[in-house]
Amino acid sequence: MIKLEERRASIQPIKSKLKISVLDDGDVKKINQTALNILEEVGVFFPSEKALKIFADARARVDFDKKLVKIPGHMVTEYLKKASGRYTLAGRRPELDAKIGSNEGTYFYCSGEAPNVVDLETGARRRAVKSDVENMAKIADYFPIVSLVWPTVSSGDKGETAPIHGVEACFNNTEKHVQSESVMDEISAKYTIEMASVIAGGRDKLRERPIYSLLLCGVAPLSQDKGGIESALVFAEAGLPIGFMSMPTMGLTAPPYQAADLAIGLAEVLSGCVLIQIAYPGTPLFITIMPAIIDPRSGDYFFGSSFSQITSTAAVQLAHSNGLPITTQFSFGGNAFKLNNWQMGIENVYGHLLSVMAGADMSFGPSGLIEAVSLLDMARILFDREIFQAIDIITKGVEVSDRTLAFDMIREVGPRGMFLGKKQTAEELPKLWPPSILFEKSKVVEEKYRNAEEVARETIDWVLKNHHPAPLDEKVQQELRRIVAAADRDENLKRELKGRR
């Protein structure tokens, strides 16, 4: 097992010295204008009477019968200016705050909500349960590369209220910022925000330091989700950050062109941003455009393709040109169907490398997920960690200074000398060889290194047994349990959730 130590939770964004731009200024302008044209002339479907009324009161063009909203370009520009481009996704401690829009680097998520998990003891595939959410939140709390935490799997043993149980499991097992993308109805939103306010010490303190946020996924093409939009309005009323995500698929829910994919995705997320700024000006927002492509031979869905990843990277420029932070690269395992294979490495390396170099504010990252986000293998987060460790090294570039040029050291050693015995070498060489599951020395004579998957599983086992996130106060834990129990009994919530299936 690689050497680990007991430590408090910390976060480690990656800031790149190397910068890339996928689009030139003219490209950005054309795509933005096309998105505005879509919003004004084509419109977006909003199946929510609350949302339609908000738009109508703001004098957008609303067809209540068709539930269609057309938003003039000047209105989009006006309301986007009200959104804050800089804010904090707070942890329970200030040292765990993700300072969005502050140019401190790219923060990475442990995300997912997969329905299935690889059992830690048996290695068998099974349905995920709440204890798996708890375990993964604890693992995410331990590794600094994870800054933001989702319920990585679903609490499949908790029925209709699984999303609420998942949020509670995260609150109890990580000090880091918690975000949900499955609290997709007004009633569930109220229950989970109540939990967050108990932890924060009240609604006002939660607004000041938002330890909880929402990511809402639309329905491509050009449609919002009723429950999701109404959930977002509840979050906005509480002053909590909200993200809008579009998932356009080239050739299926978007034209078969990358530029059009970006334009239609941008229009979709901006429609949600405008709604929130009309209703609650100043609400912190971010966007995500997650392009994908279908295999023309089979119709299979792929978001790990090179075409998809470079398109997602281009979205960074579009978001920033509209004054909005962005989360990129929804790959974290992509479409790989085995834990340790070449496809997984390819998809994770170039996707996240591009995100960091493009200056993304956040990126979906080390989660231990495979099979198109449907299966969690907790040991796989160690493979992700290897990849992000490499990206961190690569994007820092090469430091050039008097110290690193080491002329005095070279002069002292001279021709045909050896640098191994020098003090500087003893101090610096270990920094060039960070801990790795790939190069653990084997005790078997015919093997140079141990099996990396075996080392990864041992490491995860150590984390779960030895890492103990700072617990919430017992009274707070009791109150969270009371809130979740009330949600389980709420017949209105059950009817709402059943109606969404």
N, C-alpha and C positions, 0 to 999 in steps of 0.2 A: 504494500500500500504506500502511496506517496505520502510524504511527511506532512501532517496537518497539525494545527494547534487550536486550542480552545481560544475563542475571541468573541468580542461583541460584534454585532452586525455592523457592516460598513458598506459603502457604495463606491463604485469606481467607474465613472463615465470615461469614454475614450475620446480624446481630442486629437484630431489629425492635423499635422503640419502640411500634409499633402492635400491639395484641393482639386476637385474636378467640377466641371460644368458640362452637362449633357446638352443643354439647349443654349443657343445664343439669344441675345435680347429680343431680336425679331421673332424668334420662335415662341418665346414666352408671351410676347404681346399678342401673337396670332391665336395661340391656344386660349389665353384669357378671354380674348374677344369672342371666340367661338363659344366658350362656356357661357358668356353673358348673352349671346344670341340665343342659345338653347333655353336659358332661363326665361328670356323675354318672349320668344316666339313659339317654343315647343311646350315649355312648362314642366312641372314636377307634380306627381300624384301624391296627395297628402290625405290619407284615409282617417283623418282626425278632425272632428268638428271644432275642437278647441284651437287647433292649428289654423284651420281655415278662417275662423273668426278673427284670430290675431292678424293674419295677413290682410283680411278684408278691411279691418279697422285702420290698418296702415296704408290702405289704398293700393295694394297690389291687385292684380286682376284675378278674381277668384270665381270659379264655376263650382257652386256648391253641389250641383247634381253630379257632375263628373269628378268632383273632389280634386280639381286641377287648379294649380296656382301658377300664374305667369308673373314674373318679377322683373320690372324694368331695370335696365342696367344701372341707371343713376341711383336707384334704391339699393341695389347690391353694394355699390361703392360706398354709399352713405352709411349703411349699417355695419359694414365690415370695419369701418374706422372706429366704431365704438368698442370693438373687441380688444382685449388686452393681449399684446404679443409677448408679454413677460409676466410670469407668475411662478408660484411654487407648488409643486406636488409634494406635500409635506409628509415626512415620516413622523414617528412618535418622538424622535429626537431631531433637533436641527441638523445634526451631522448627517442625517439620512435624507435631507431635503434634496429633491431634484429641482434645480433652478432653471426652469424652462425659458428659453429665449435669452439666456445670459451668456451664451457662447462659451460655456464650460465643457462642451463636448456632447457626445451622444450617449444618452442613458438607455440601458437595455432592460427589457421586460422579461419576466418569467410568465408566460401567457398560455392560452390554450383552451381549456374546458373540454378536454377529450372525454369521450364516453367510456373508454377502455384503458386498462393499465396492465403492465407486466408485473405479476406478483413478485415482491422482493424475496420471498422465501422459496417459492416453488419454481419461479421462472415461467409459470403458465400465464397465458392471457386470460383476463377476466374482466367483468364489469367493474368500473371504478365506484368507490364508496367514499363517505366523508372522511374516514381516517386517511385515505390517500391524499386528499386535499390538505389535510393537516401535515402530513409527512413532507409533501412537496413544498409547502409554505415554509417549513422549518429548513429544508435544504436551500431554498432561495434566500432565506434570511442569512444563512451562513456564508454563501459565496458573494464576494464584493462585486463581481461583474454584473450581478442582478441588482438593479436599482428600484424596479417597480414590480409589484406582484399581482398576478391574477390568480383565481382558483384554476389551477392547471388542468384539473379534471373535474368532472361533474360529481356531485354527491348523489350517486345513482340509487342509494338506499333511502333517500329522503323524499322521493316522489315529486309531487308538483312544486314543492317549495325548495327544491334542491339549490337553486341559485342563492336563496337567502342563507341556507346552511353553509354554502361554499364561502360566502363573504364572512360569516361568523368564524369559520375555520381559519381563514387567513388572518383576521383581526387577532385571533388568539395565538397565532404561531409565527408572526413576523412583526418586527418593529417598522418595517418599510412601508411605503405608500401602497395602498390597496386600490385596485381598479377592477370593475366588473364590466363584462360585455354581455351578460346573460340576465341582468335585472332589467327586463324589457317590458315593464308595465308599471302603471302609476302606483298601485298598492304596494308592490314589492319594493319600489323605490323608496316609499315612505318608511317601510320597516327597516331597510338597510341604512338609510340616512339617520334614523333614530338611533341605531347602534353606533354609528360613527360619532354622533353628537354626544352620546354617553361617554365614549372613550375620550373625546376632545374636551369634555367638561362643559358642554352646552352649545347651542346653535351659533351664538356669536363667536365663540372660540373656534368652532369648526369652520366658519366662514373665514376667519383670520388665518387659520392654518388647516387647509383642507387635506385631511389624511385619506380621503376617499374620493374617487372620481368615476366617471362613466364613459365607456366607448359604445357608441350606437352604430350599428351597421344598417345601411339602407337596403333596398331591394332593387337590384339592377334589372332593367335600366330605368333611371329617373323616377324612382318611387321611394317613399319613406314608409317605415313600419309604424302602424298606429300605436301599438304599445310602447315601442321604443321612443317615439317622439313625445308621447305623454310622460314617459319616464324622464326624458331629458328636461322637460319643462319643470318637473319637480326638483331635479338636481339644480337647475338654474335658479329657481326660487330660493334654494338653500345657499346659493353662491358657490356651488361646487363646479370644478372644471368638467367640461364635456368634450368628447371627441366624436367627430362624424366620419364614418368609414364608407367608402364605396368599393365594390368588388366587380368592376366591369370585366367581362370575359370576351376577348377578341374573337369575333366570328360567331358569338352566341348572344350576349347581352350588350355588345358594343360592335361597331364596325371593325373589319379586319385590318385596322391600321393603328399603329401606336399613338399617333397624334390625336386621332379621334377618340381613342380609349381614354386618353388624358382629359380631353375636353368634356366628354360626357361624365366621367367620374368627378371632375372638378365641379361641374354644374350641380351634380347631385349633392355633394358635401356642402357647397356654398349655400344651397337652398336651406339646409338645416341651420347653418350658421346665422343666416339672415333672420330666420324665425326666432332664434334664441335672443339675438340682439334687439329685435323689436320688443319682445316680451320682457327681457331682463338685461338692459344695456350694461356692458362691461363684464358680462360673464366670461371667465377664461375659457378659451376654445382651442382645439387643435384638430387637424384633419389627417386622414389616411386614405390614400388611393392605392388599392391592392389589385393591380392588373393580373390577369391570367389569360390562358390560351387553351383551346381544346385541341386534342389530338384528332386531326382530320380522318384518321384511319379508324378510330374507335369511339370518338366523342368523349374520351376521358379528360378530366379537368386537371390542368397543370398550372400551378403558380410558381414553380421553381425553375421555369425555363429562362434562358438568357434574355429572350425578348421581353418577358414579363419583368425581370429584375431591373433591366436598364430603363424600362418605362417607369417603374416605381421610383427609381433614382431621380429621373427627370422631374417627378412631382415635387421634389424638395424645392426646386427653384420656383415652381408655380405657387406653392404654399407661401414661401417667403415673400414673393412679389405681391401677395395679397395681405401681408402682415400677419400671417398665421403660422404657428409652429406646426410641425408634422412628425408623425410616426411612420416609419418606412419598413419595407422588407418583411412581409408576412411569410417568411419561409420556415425558419427553425425546424428543419427536417424535411420540408417540402413534400415530395411525393415518394421519398425513399421508403422501402418496405423491409429493410433490414437494419439492425442497429449500427453495424460497423462496415459500411460499404462506400465505394467511391462516389456514388451519386449523392449521398448525404454530404460528404466533404465538399464536393463541387458546389452544390447549391448553397451551403452555408458560408463558404469562404467568399465567393465573389459577391454574393448578395449583401452581406454585412460590411465587407470591405468598401463597396460602393457607397453604402449608406453613410459610413463614417467620413469618407473622403468628400462626399457631397454636402456634409454639414447638417445631416438630419438631427433634429432635436431629440428624437427617441427612435428606437428600433426594436421590433419584436425579435427576441434573441434566444438566449440559453434557456430551454424549457424541457429538454428530454423527450420531445415529441417526434413521432414518425407517422407514416401512413396517412399523409395529408391531414395531420392534426387530429387523427382519430384514436391514436394509441400513445400512452405515456410509458416510457421506459426510463425510470428515474436515473439509472446509471448513465444514460446518454447525455445528461447535463455535463458530465466530465469531458465528453468529446467536444461539446460546444465550448467548454472552457478552454480547451486546447486551441480551438479555432480563434476565439476572441483574444487569447493571449498573443497569438501570432499577429492578429490584426493590430493590436495595440503596439507591438514592436515595429511592424511595417510602417504604420501611419505616423509614427514619431520621427521617421526619417533618420538622418545621420547627424549626430551632434559634432560640431566642429568648434573647438576651443583650444586654448593653450594646454589645458589638462588632457584633452583627448588626442591632441597631436603628439603629446608625450615626447617632445624632442630631447629633453634632458635624459629620459630613460633610454632612448635609442642611442644617444651619445655615450652613455655610461656602459651599456652592454656591448655596443660596437659590432663590427663584422664577425660573423660566425659564432656569435654569442647565443645565450639562451635566456628567455624572459620568464621562464616558468618559476624560478626561485625568487623573483622580485616581490617586494611587499605589495606593490600596486596590483600585481597579477593575482596574488592571494585574495585581495580585497574585491577586485572587480570581476574576475573570471566567473565566480558563482552567479553573478547577475546576468551573465550571458547564457546561463543554463537553468531556467526556471523549472520548478517541479512539473513533471509530466507523467501521465499514465502510459505513455508510449515507450518509455525507456527505463522501466523498472527492471533492475538486474535480476536475472533468474538464477535460482540455486541448482537448477537442472543443468548438467554439464553440456548437453547437446543443444541447449537453448540459450541464446544471448540475453533476450529480454522476455519478461513474462507476458502472458496474454493480456492485452490492454483492457478488454471487457471484464476480465476477472479482477483486475486491479481497480477498475471503476466501481464495481459492485462492492468490493471491500471498503472503498473510500466512502461510498454512500452509507453503508452500514455504520461506519465510524461516526459520520456526521449525525445520523439519527440517534445514536446512543450517547454522544458526547456534547452536542450543541443544544443549549437550552436558551431560547430567546427570552428576553425579559418578560415575565408574565404580567398581564393586566391585573389591577387590583381585584381581589376576590369579589368585592361588591359589584364592580364593573362586569366581571364575568357572569355573576348571577343575573344582572340586569340584561345582558346579552342573551342568556338562556331564556329569560322570561319573554323577551321580544320575539325570539325565534319560535317559542312555544305558542305565543299568540298568533303568529303568522300561520303556523300549522293548523290552528283551529279556525282560522278566518274563512268562512264559507264564501264571502264575496271574492276573496283572492282566489279560491279554488275554482269558482265559476269563471273568473277572468282568465286564469291560466288554461283551463279546459277549452275555453272559447278560442284560444290562440292556436290550438293544435290543428 
